[in-house]
Amino acid sequence: MGIATDIIFLVISAFFCGLLMQRLHQPLILGYILTGIILGPHTGGLTVTSVHDIELLAEIGVGLLLFALGLEFSLKDLKPVKYIALLGTPLQIGLTIGLGLGIGRLLGWDLKTSIWFGALISLSSTMVILKTLMNQGWLGTLSSKVMIGMLIVQDLAVVPMLIILPLLNNPATGMATLGYAVVKAALFLVCMFVLGTKLLPVLMRHIAKFGSRELFLLATIAIGLGIGYATYLFGLSFAFGAFIAGMVLNESDYGHQALSDIIPLRDVFGLLFFASVGMLLDPRFLLEHLGTILLLVLLVGLGKGLIFSSLSWVFGYRNVIPIAVGLGLFQIGEFSFVLTRIGVATGSISNDFYNLVLTAAVLTMIMTPVVSSQTARLYALNKRWFKKEPLESINFPKRGFTGHVIIAGGGRVGMQIAATLNRLAIPFVLIELDQRQVEKAKLSGFAVIYGDASHEIVLEAAALNSAALLVVTLTGIVESRTVITHARRSKGAIGVVARLSDPDFFEIFNELEVKDLVYPELEAGLEMIRQTLLALHIPVTEIQRHTEARRQEFFTNSLSQSGPGMTLAQLRSAELQFDLEWVKIKAGSTLAGQTIGKTEIRKKTGISVVGVLRNNQLFPNPGPDFQLLDQDLMAIIGSGEARSSFQTRFFPDERRNEGTNPEVTDTLHES
């Protein structure tokens, strides 16, 4: 089967290595790299037969990752970091090349080799950093924006490096070629942002009209990879072109859908990239040159870390940001692999030097998730020395929050909750990782934090300790459990309302002592039942009885052995016994303008009035002196015989199912 067999072995091995890393609480990408080492050509045993083909597929993974980043990224995101990205990155590259020269001279290399080494180590790994930031939930922090901004400029710098470094063999012919490359790059960017922003949204709109999910996915992939390949033919980086395509498509109305469709494919091809990185590692060469390689890793890691940290400090970033940037960007990037291959092909560097840099680069990539995670430890262990890095918080009041609601996960559900709380003037904070939803919340004037709610620092930024309620709208049980666990650890008494994505997760929420659960599929089904029965002119009270019986049956069966389940079932059962109904008082009714006591409703019919809704204000348990008005919604309870008597006496000319407001009934029904 050839490459198909290789991919099958890679996926199966990556699964088991990923499970191992999960148990060790390490990032999954380390498991993918371990897979590449195990199945690589240098370790013996079971080996993939088409390493070069895997590397080619891995390039698609790089392109898809950057395409997805472009779909999440906006030029607005560069505004807070534009100076360090546009000015600091060239300075960083120059300083790192100087560091490489110093290390080369220390090891006795000639000038040309030392310059090559400096250029190679000046680039950090976009792929590794992005995956690490995603896994650690740091994409919402200012330090992540600094890193991404600098990485983008580094990727741009690959183009002149590809031209200049081989010309060190013959410097005289370099300037004209470099100037031509700059003109091509500028022309490509102008075409993409002038023509692409006009054509791509129109193209996606027409494709979306076909209503085919598969065709939309194919169009998304074709745009990302096609523009990347066109960029490659233009003499620029394939991955850079894919990133620009994502940024342009992000400006359309279909960027969010394109991103959600592309993520699974991106992760699969990303696996191939990290496995291909592991395949490059030759354990025999590592052991033979262990001292030199470890020295290189140490000097490069410390040197680059200090350069990035110092530049962050110089450009005005304080607190823990310089440390986060230094610990994140210390590694040697994947574009160094491309440069080293060109160096060998042009005779600029030797094969031994190629293997030396390659091995050092792989080791620094492997170390990145572990080293970068120490930043989070600094938050927890060294708060006396470092203030917490401010997350991107929008529309926060100067006085802060107290007694507010934290909505973990915006999305459509979270935004609906936020809109309702906003109308009721109840303070709340949205936590959202989707930039589009953050922008919507910002335009609506909602307080929102751009970050991952499953991380303690994000919950702290939302003032968890002073919050009254936590609402978890996330669909993933892992993320939901993490959010609730952190919240319980910080404030054990906080109330929690959570979204239940699968009945199998009842026990997990039971262990977390979460009693208030919402199962969207159940509620949608009950609403469909309600609408169906309404269309068939079934009385509202009968509809309410059937839907609540179905809800009671579901929760009783699902939680029959749990305390919360029994409590909820008992509440539902009691509610059915009360059989509350909302009745609207229309113009001309004998009740309008009368007090409850004067109408003698209870004495004449046996019905009790337990609430009145007027102009969106609820008056619970109104007394005998409460005056009823036109358009009031009156909540009544009583037996079927009592309600029939009430209907005959006060609404003789109306059918029983008229005079009720199903929407209000469902909205106000309490359980």
Disulfide bonds with the S-S distance in Angstrom:
none
